[in-house]
Amino acid sequence: MKNILMLSVMAVLSFNLQGQEAPNKTAANNYALAAKFSPTQLAKMVHSTEVNPHWLKNGNRFWYQYKTTQGSNYYMVDADNRSKTALFNNDKMAAWLTEITKDPYDGQHLPKFDFEFVKNETAIRFRVTATEMVAVKKDSLNNQGVQKDSVVKDSTKKLAAKDLKKPKKEKKVYHLEYRLGGNGLTLLSNEKEAEKDYKKWANIAPDSSIVLFSKEFNLYWMDKENFLKAVKNEKDSTVVEHQWTTDGEEEFGYGGGNRGDDNEEVEKKKKDRTSIYGHWTDNAQKFIFQKTDSRMIKDLWVINSVAKKRPTLETYKYHMPGELEYAKKELLVFDIPSKSHIKIALDTVAQQNISVYTRPTKPSSEDDDFKPRLILSKKGDLYFNVISRDRKKMDVRVANLETGAVKVLIEERMNTYIEDRDPVLIKNETELLHWSERDGWAHFYRYTSQGKLINRLTTGSFHSEAIKGVNEKTGTVYFSAHGVQNGIDPYYQHLYAVPLSGSVPKILNAGDYTASTNPSNGHRYFVSNYSRVDSTPKSELRSETGALLMSLETADLSALFAAGYQFPETFKVKADDGITDIYGVLYKPFDFDENKQYPLLEYVYPGPQTEAVNKEFSVRMDRMDRMAQLGFIVATMGNRGGHPDRSKWYHNYGYGNLRDYGLADKKYVAEQLADRHAFIDLDRVGIFGHSGGGFMSTAAILVYPDFFKVAVSAAGNHDNSMYNSWWSETHHGVLEEMNDKGEVTYQYDIDKNQSLATNLKGQLLLVTGDIDNNVHPGATIRMANALIKANKRFDFKLLPGQRHGFGDMTEYSFWLRADHFSRHLLGVPATAIDIKEINKDIPQNK
């Protein structure tokens, strides 16, 4: 009888919550292993994984910081001399800092420095903050808005005279200088770095002669002298500012805006200086501003119930697909000397989008505190594009800044949506390089500045991504691309060189991996950071010919491996058509037992702007590696209609079918993986994702309810008819129609997740933040409403005070997901009130 009872208990335990008998050798959940690789723990084990070069202005030199389990080191690399030296000796630097500040330092635990190179780049300056407390200087109090000889006497703020006499204290700051190769530090001052609040509002001309900003939705300006006064004390009443325009108003003004502010903050800030976005000419004589009329766009709202004593309302403009109202755009050119402005000649009736082309920043200027946004042309011509609302028509245009006259240079037309990139001007601006997918693949085309095609630079079944540099002396263009080499993952990015006359691209950093590059000025050299999801990241220095000059770093993953980490596995299978290659990654528990069977989880994001498949090593493991440790096999894979780095056909496969286009591929990939691996239990398949992945995971459990048994959908745009029009109309399509009266309307029709609510058979968890102003929580609430009306049981979690990314509740949301899958796929519910896996990383000192 005892044995019979034991067998009965085992039989009950072997049943999962779907009523299906689980295999005898079923993996159990392992919360401890997942907790071991939390973001907090990973930060202790993995540090630098790539070299971020800070190129200097003199010579072909750069410095970088690299952190390992032994601490941080700073290096100087001279590419011309093929040398790499320590920027300073860590132990000596620690001793000098200790002597000066009286705080103890050692070479392994130096603070993170923010260097400024000075004296023709022969010395560095930086600040450190000591523990010693010193009195705040009076002028610092003034900068905080406290007057020297006054006492605030209003009903809400009272500052007693005795408080003014009692000195405020702050930590002492040391401004130090180190001469490269020297034997000590020079104390420059104990002055703090000037507050940079002005960066939030000041648009400074390239020659620093004038500063533009917005105030009460109008354009204002001040000269350099008054700006410097405002930098020192923004409340200085002697600062002289000048109003330029008078016709600005909310949602049709010159800068400003309150996205992300609640009603109380909007009222509080309404007279503050705010930013104005625009572009400058090199000579600082012209400022180009895109003025947008959004007054007719309807409002959307979220309510923050936890931020303040009284719940506050946040109101913002939000255009939904198919709505007739559409923001109107105009380009204005402000002439700085005359304080006048003109309009660029544009069709003011057509519903269209405008983008001004910007000149890229030189690598040696990336660290500059001041980087004015310049128009593409150094000669003062305004290059921009105009894209129709349905994104099927794009014109590259050039405008005369004196007259406003416009000429169309290049026309692009497609039956789906058009992608675009900023062009590059070459040969004293007599030619430009243009990116296009007109033949089904992304390639570069060479035009005259008058819009006449000269030749193609690249051709073939691969994706050209971005121009990294041009050497006009040798007539060479350097660019990144995908899929040029056969036999490797087409998503892997590499650097190539091609002559301006066009030819077969030459690869400059070959290998079965993906690589990101950071070139020097003129692209004589470049740092190549190469990585793969199943290998250790490395960094190299190469020449413009691709020759390997130096191996710079190999990431220190020793602590990670010591903790039991194992690389995932890559795979290639077929899409549901049996033809298209689909690439993915398989993550296993680190205590994997090949004799056991595991549920399969798919982490999904449908695109079309990207896919949820890591191609390089990443320390962001919460959605793949960590989920696997709970006792699952986790798979990420692409789908037709996903990533843009393949063919235009692949990228646009889902056009007009934005809900279901990737689901068949997700199902078929799971079936192929189960055929290959006996340890995958195809009767226990779950699916999860965030944003578009939240949308896709819910669609999957509803379209294939007998296959996907459990789903977790976070911040999903379940109803794309209420998601932002740019994404929805671009990737799904919008139909422009004209009636007999010549009136234009826009028709948008898309399948919604809630229309399938009656199909639900599995266990669904919906999660959303209550102040998500990207994918409005209303989309998840509509899904919940449909499920309730269909009399379905499901789980719903609302995260208070969280926007689209879940912010400080990201870790909490991970364990919500873990609990849901553990309960419904492993048969192990979480019953403890406290999530001890989070608490163990938090000091319990309150």
N, C-alpha and C positions, 0 to 999 in steps of 0.2 A: 504493500500500500504506500509506503514511504517513497519508493522509487517511482510509482505511478504519479504521485503528487508532484514530485520533482520534475518529471517530464512534462506535466501539465503546465507548471509554472514557466518552464523554459519555452514551451510552445507559445504561451501568452506573450512572453517577453520578445519572442522573435517576430511578433506582428508589429508592423509600423502603424502609424495613425491613419494611413490610407486604407487599412484593412487588407494589406497585401503581405504575404509571408516573406520575411527577409531571409537572406542566405544564412547558413549556420555560422559562417566565419565573418561576422560583421564588425567593422571598425567602431570603436566607442569614441565618445567625445573627449577632447583633451583641452580644457580651458587653460590649464597651466602652461601648456606649450605655446598657445596663442598669446597669452599674456607676456610670455618671455620675450616676444618680439614686438612689443608695443612701441609707438613712436618715442616715448620717453626712454625705453631701454635701448632702442636702436641708436639714439643720439649718443649713447655712451660707447657704442661699438663701431659705428661707421662715421667717418669724418669727410675729408675731401675725396671726391671721386673724379675731379677734372681740374685742369689748370686754367685759371681765368687770367689771361695776360693783360697787364696794364702797360700798353705801349707808350713809350716816352716820345717827346717831340724831337729830341736830338739823337741822331743815329738810329740804328735798328735794334733798340734795346727795350726790354720790358721787365717789370718786376711782378712777382706773384706770391701769394700765400698758399701754403699747403699744410694741411693738418692731418696727423696720424695719431695712433694711440700713444705716441711719444710726445705729443704736443704740436704746436704750430712753428713752422719755419718760414722765413721770408728770403726770397732769392732774387738775384739780378741776373738776367740772361742777355748776353751780347751776341746777337745772331751772326754779325759779321765775323766775329772772332771765335765763334762756336764755343763760348765759355758760359759757365753757370757758377756763380759764386753766392755765398750767403750775403744778404744785404747787411747783416751785422752778426756779431757773435751773441747768441741768446744769453749765455751766462754773464758776459760782460754787460749787456744791456740791462739784465736784471740787477746786477750790482750797482750800476749807475743810477737806476731808478730808485733803488732802496736808499742810497746815500742822499739823493735829492729830496725825495718825498717822505722819507722816514717810515714808509710802509714796506713790509718785507715782500720781495719778489724772488722767483727763481726762474731759471731758463725754460723749464717745461710749462710754466703757467703764466706766461706773459699775457697782458690784455690784448684784445684785437685792436690793431692800430689803423688809423685812417691817415695815410700819408699825403703830404703835399710836397712835391719836389720843387726846390727853389735853387737860386744861385746857379743858373744854367744847368740845373739837374745834377749838381754835385753834392747836394745836401737835402735832407728830408726834415720836415717839421710835423709835429703831432702833439696832441694833448693827452694827458692822463689825469684822472680824477683821484684824489687821495681821500683817506678816511678822516683826515683832520678837518674840523669844522671851523670856519672863519666867518666874521661878520660880513653881511652883504653890503656892498658899497652903496652909497646914497644914490648914485646915478643909476645903479641897477634897480633900486626901488622905483626911481622915476620911470625907467623903461617898463616897469610893470604897472604903470598907471597911477602910482602914488606920488602926489606932489610934495615938494620939500617942506613947505610951510603951511599946509592946509590939513584940515580934518574933514572927512566926508560926513555930511550931516543930512542924509536923507533917511526915509523911514525903513528902508530895507538894508542899508549898509552903514554901520557905525564903527568908526575907528577912533578909539580913545587916544588922547594925547600921550598917555603913559605907554601905549603900544608903539607909538612912533619913537619914543625914547629908548624902548627896549630893542636892541639890535637883532635883526633877523640873522640867522646863520645858514650857511650852506657849505658843502664840501669844497675844499680848496682845489683849484685847478692849476696844473703846470703846463705851460706852453713851452715845448722843448725843440731844440734843433740838434741834429746829428749830421756831421760831415762824413760822407761816405768814406770808409777806410780810416776814420778818425779814432781817437782813444778817449772818448768822453762825450757828455751831453752839455749843451749850452742852454741855460735857462733864459728864455726870452722875456717871459712875463708870467703873471698869475691871472691873466685875463681869460675869462671864458670866451668860447667862440660866440660870435655875435648870433643872436637869434635870427632864424631865417624864415620868420613868418611871412615875410614879403614874397617868398616863393609861391605862396598860395594865391597871390593876386597880381604880381608885377610881371608884365610882359616887356622886357627890356630890349631896346633897339640894339642892333649889332655893334654900333659905335658907342653905346651907352649914353647917348645924348638925350634920350627921351624915354619915358616909361609910360606905357599904356595900361589901363585897367578899366574895369566896369564898376559902375555905382548906380544903384537904382535903375539898372538895365540900360544905362547910357554909357557912351564912351567918354572916358576922362583921360587926361594926361598930366604929367608933371615933369619938370626938368631934372637934371642930374643932381643939382644942389639940394632941391627939396626932397628928392628921393632918398638921398643919403641921410637926411634928417629923419625921414619916415622909417628908414631901416633901424636907426638908433632908438627911436621912440615913435611907434606907430600912432600914439595918442597925442603927439606934439601938435598943439593948436596953431603953431606958426607955419606948419607945412602948407605951401600954396599949391593947390590943384586946380586944373582948368577943365571945364565941361566942354566937350566937343560936339556931341549930338544932343538933341532934345526930344526926338521922336521915339525913343526906345520905351518899350513897355514889356510887362511880363509875358513870356513866350513869344515875343517878337522884338527882342532887344539886342543889345551889343554886349554879349557875354552875360555873366551872372548865372542864375539857375539854382535850384534848391533840391535836386535829386538826392534822396537819402536823409533829408531834414524833415522833422515833424513840424506841425503847425506852430508850436511854440518857438522852435529854433528859427523858422522862417521869419517870424515877427521880430525876433531878437536881432537877427543879422541883416534886416532889410536895408539898413543904411551903411553897411560895411563895404569896404572895397573888395571886389571879387575879380576873378580871372577873366581874361578875354583871349580866346584861342584864335591864332591867325599866323600868317607867314610874312616874313620880311624880305625885301630886296637887300642885296649885299651892301649897298651904299646907305641903307637906313632911310631912304627917301620915300619909300612906299611900304604900306602895310595892307595886306590882303585879308579880308575878313568875310566869312560866309555867314550871312544873316538868314535865320530860319524863322518862318512864321508858323508856329505850332498852336496858335490860339484856337483853331477849330478842332484840334485833336481832343478827344474825350479824356476825362480824368479816370485814374484808377487809384485805389486806396489800400493801405494796410494799416492796422492798428497795433501799436506796440503797447502791450498790457503790463510789461514788467520793467520798463526803463525808468519810470518816474512814479510819483505818488498817484497821479491821475493818468489813466491810459491816454496816449496821444495819437493823433491822426496824422498820417503821412500821405500827402496828395502828390501825384505825379502824372504827367502826360504819358499815354501808352496807346500806340496805334495798333489795332488788331487787324488780322488779314481780312481782306474783302471790304473793309470800311471805305466809303467814298472819300471822306476827308483825308487829306494827305498834306504833310508839311511842305510848304513852298520855300524854295531856296533861291537866294540871289548872292552874287559875288560883288563885293564892294572893294574899291581900291582907294585907300586914304593917302592923300599926299601930305607928308609931314610938314614941309616948309610953308605951304599955303593954307594948311588946315582945312582943305576941301576934300571932296571925294566924288568918285564917279561909279557907275554901275557897269559891270561887264555885260555885253549884249547876250541875253539868254531868253529862251522861251519861258515866259512866266506862267503860262497856262498848263503846260505839260507836267505830269507828275513824274518826277525824276530825282535822281540823287547825283550829287556833285562831289568830286574829290580833287583837291589841289595836290599836285605832285610835289614831294618834298625831297630836298637834297640830303643824302645820307651823311651822318657825322663821321669824320675821320677817326680811325681807331685811336690815334694819339690824343683825341679830344674827348673821348668817352668819359674820362674822369674829371673833366673841366666842370667847375661849378656853374659856369655860364655857357649855355649852348643855345643860342638863338635858333629858332626854326626858320630856315631859309627856303625860298622857292627853288625849284629845280634849276632854273636858268641863272647863270651869273650875269648875263647881259640884261636881265630884267624882263624877259618874256614870261608870260604866265602859262604854264602847261597844266592842264587839268583834264579830267574825264567827266562825261555825262552818261549816266546809265539809266535806262528807262525803268519805270516802276516794276515791270515784269522781268527785268534784268536780261532780256533777250537781245537788247540793242545797246551797244556801247560806242561812244565816239571819243577818241583822243583829240583834244583841241588845244589851240594856242591862242592867247589873247594879247592885244597890245595894251599895256598899262596906261598909256596916255589917252587913248581914244576909246578903249573898251571894245574895239572891233575883234571879232572872233573868226578863226579859220579852223575847219575840220581837217585833221591830218590823216587819221586812220579810223576806219569803221569796222566794228566787229559785230557779227550777227549769228545767233544760234537759235535753235528751237527749244533749247533748255536754257539754263542760266549761264551767264558769262562771268568767269573769274577774271581778276585783273591784278597786275603788279605795277609798281612805279617804273617808268622807263629810265634809261640812263643816257645822258647826253655825252657825246664824244666829238673829237676833232673840232675843237673850238665851236661847239654847238652847231656844226653843220650836219651832224648825223645823230640819230637816236636809235637805241636798242629797245625793242618792244617784245613783250612776252605775250603769247597767244596759244590757245588750244584749238585753233581753227581746223586742224586736220585730225582732231581726236586725241592728240598728244600735246603736252606742253612743250613749246620750243621758243627760241629767240629769233627775231627777225630784225634785219638792219634796214633802216629807212633814212632818207634825207630829211632834213629839218622841214622840208616842204611837203612831206608825206608820201614820197615816191619810194617804193620798195626797191632796195638795192640787191639784197640776197638774204637767204636764210643762213643762220649760223649752225643750227642743229636740225637733224631730221632722224626719224626712226621711232620704233615702238618703245620709248622710254619717256620719263617725266623730267623735264628741266625745271628746276625749282627757283633759284635766285642767283643774280649776278653778285659775285663777291668782290670783284675788282676788274679793272681794265688797265693793261699796259699798252699805251698807244704807240710807244716807240717800237715795240716788237709786234704790235697789232694782235695782241692776245687778250682774250676774254676768259676770266676765271668764274666758274659757276658751280653750284651744287646741283645734283641730280640724283634720280632714283631709277633703278631698273636698267641701267646701261649694260652692265655685265650679266651674262647668262649664268645660271647655275647657283646664284645666291638670292637671298630674300630680296624681292624688288623694293621693299620699304627701306632697305639700308641706304643711307645717304652717303655720298662721297663727293670729293672735289675734282673738277675737271678743268682742262684748258682747251680752248678751241680758237683758231685764227678768225679774224674778222671776216675773212673771205668765206668761212664755213668749211667744215671738214668733219672727220670722225673725231669725237672728243678723246683727249688723252687723260687717263685717270692719274691723279697725283697722290692719292693715299689709298692704294688698293688693299683689299683684304675682305674676309668674310665677316664683316661687322658693319656697324653704322658709325659715322664720324661727324662731329661738328667742328668747324674751323673758325679761327680768329686770326685774320690777316693783319700784317703790318701796313703802314701807309704805302701805297703803291703796289702792294701785294708781292714784295720781294720775298717775304717769308710768311709762314703761317703756322700757328699752333694747331695741331690736330688732336682732338680728344676722341679716342675711339673706344667703343664699348659694345657689348652684346648682353642680352639678358642672362646668358649662361656663361659669362666669363668676367674676369676682373678688368675694370677700366684702366686704360693706360693713356699717357699723354706724350706727344712727340713734337719736335720742331722740325719743319721741313722747308725746303727752298721752293721758289716759284716753279722749278722744274719737277718738283715732287721728290727730290733727293732727301733721304733721311739725314738730318744734321745732328740731332741729339735726341736721346730718350730722356724725357723730363721726369715723369713720375709714374708709379704704379700704385693704385689705390691700396691702402692697408686694410684688408678685410680679415686680419688674423683673429680679432676678438669675435667677429661675426661667426667665423667657422668654428672657433672654440666653443661657441654657444650651441653648435649643432646645425648651423645653417647649411643648406644644400641648394645648389643652383636648380632652377626649373628646367624643363625640357621644351624644345621647340618642335613644332610639327607642321606638316603640310598635308592638306586633304582637299577634297573637291567640294564645290558649292552644290546646291541642289540640282543644278543643270547637268552635273556630271562632267563638266568641262573646265569651268573656272577654278583656278587654284585659290585656295583659302589658306592663309598662314595664321598660326596661333602659338600659344604657349600653354604648357601643362604644368601645374603646380601640385606637388604631392606633400603629404605630411612628412616632416623630418624623421618621424619614427615609422615610416612606411613599412608595411608588411605585405609582400606580394601574395601571400596566401590568404589575405583577407579581401573582402569586397567593400568598396567605398561608394557613397553617394557622389554624384557628379553635380557640381555647381558651375554655372556659366555666368561670368561677369561680363556684362554687355554695355556697349554704347553704340548706337546705330550709325552715327555720323550725321550727315554726310561730310562734315568738316574734319573728322578724325575717326579713329577706331580705338577701342579700349584694349589695345595690344601693346605691351611694352616691347620696344626693340632694343633698349639699352638697359644696363643695370641701373636699378633705382632703389633708393631706400624707402620709398613709399610702398609699403608692403601690406597696408591694412586691408586692401580689397582683394589681394590674391594670396600671397604667402601666408598671411596670418589666418585667413579664412581656411586655408588648407590644413593648418595645424589643429583645427578643431576636430578634424576627422573626416575631411572631404578631399576629393580630387577637384581642383578648380581649373577651369579652362577659360582662356580668353581667345577670341578669334575674330577675324574680319567677317564681312558679308558684302555681297554685291550691293552697290549703292553706298558703300562706306568711304574709305579714305581717298582723298583727292590725289595722292601721290602715285596713282596708277593711271589707267587710261580714262579718258573722258566718259567712255561707255560704262566702265566700272563705277566711276564716281556718280554718274547721273542715273544709274539703274533704277533708283527709287522715285524718280521724278514723276509726280502724279499719283503716287501710291505710298504716301509717307508713313502710314501705319504698319503695313504688312510686309514691306519689301524685303526685309532682312530675316524674317522669322523662319522661313523654310530652310535657309542656310544654317541657322543656329541649331535647328532640329537635326538636320542631316549630318552636321559635323559631330554632334553627340553620338549619333548612331555609328559613325565610322570609328570614333575613338573607342567605343565599347567593343566593336569588332576586333580592334587591334589589342585591346587590353582587357584581360579577364578580371582584373581588379576593379573595373568600373561596373556598378550596378545600374543598368539602364531603367530599372523600375523605380529608382529614386533619383530623379533629376530636378534640381532647383535652378533658379535663375534670379539674378539681382542686378541692379544698376541705379545710377543717380542721374537726375535731369532727363536727357534723352534716353538714358539707360533705364530710368524709372518708368518712363513711357513704354519702352520696348519690353521690359520684363512683365509688366501687367498685360500688354497685348499678347505676349507669348503664352501666358497661362490661360488666356481666354480664347485664343485662336487654336491652340493645341492643348485643350484641357486634360486629355488623357495621357499626355506625354510629360509636360512640365507640371510637377506635383506641388511645388512650393515656390513662392516668389516674394521678394522684398523689393519694393519700389519706392525710391526716395526722390522727393522733389520733382516728380514726373510731370511733364506737359501732356497729360492724358487727353486734354481737349485742345488741339492745336488751333481751333477757331478762336481761342482767347489768348494764344501765345503771340509774341511780338510779330508784326507783319514782315519784318525783314527776313527772319529765319523761315517763317512758314511760307510766305509767298515765294521766296527764293527757291527753296528746296522742294516744295510741293507744286508750285505753279499757281498763278492767278490769271484769270481770263479777262482780257479787256474787251468790252462790248460797247457798241454805239447804237442807240435807238434811232428811230425815224426822225427825231428832232435834233439829232446830232449830239445828244448828251451821252457822255461816257460813263459807264458803270464798270465795276470790277467784281467778277464772280469767283468766289472761293468756296470749294466744297471738299471736305476731307473726312475720312473715317475717324471716329472717335472711340476711345476705349470704352466709354460708358455704354455705348450701343451694344456691347457684347457682355454686359454684366450678367445676364441670365446663363451664360456658359460656364461660370465659375464652378469648378469642382474641387480645386486644391486649396491650399492654405496661403492666403495673401496678406501681407503686411504693407500698409501704406504709411509713409512718413513724409512730413513736410514741415518747414519752418513757417511760423505764423506771420513773419514780416518779409517774406521772400518777394522782392520787387523785380525779380527777373522772371521766374516761372511762378506766377501768382498762386498762393495756396488755394485759390478758388478752383483750380484745375483738379487738385486732389480731393477737395470737398465735393465737387461734382461727381467724381468717380465713386466716392463713398455714398453719396446720395443715390446713385443708380444701383449700387449693390444692396443698399437697405431696401429700396423699392422692389428689388428682385428677391427679397427675403433671404439674403445670403449672410452667412457668418464670415467675418473677416476681422483683421486687427488694424487699428488706426492709431497713429501717434502724432501729436502736434508738439513741435519743439518750440518753446516760448522764446521770443526775442531773437530768433535765428533767421538769417537770410538764406540765400540759395546754397551756400557751402556748408551750413550748419555750424561754422565758427567753433566756439569753445565747447560745443556739444558733439563734435565729430567723433570723439572716442566713445561717448555714450551711445551714439547711433551705431557704432560698430558692434557693441555688445547687444543692442536690440536685435540686430541682424543675426548675430551668433546664436542668441537664445531662440529665435524663430526657427532657424534651420536645424539647430540641435534638437529641438522638441519634435519637429515634424519630419525630419529625415533620419535622425539617429534614435528617436524615441526617448530622449533624455531631457525632460523639461528642467528649466532653471527655477528653483523654488525659493532661494534665499532672497531676502529683501535687499540687502546690500550687494552692489556689484563689487565684490572684493578685488577683482582683477584691476579695477580702476583705482580703488582706494589704496592698494599696496604701493602705488607710485606717488601717492600724495601724503606728505607729512601730516599726521593726525595730532597737530599741536594746538588745537583750539578747543 
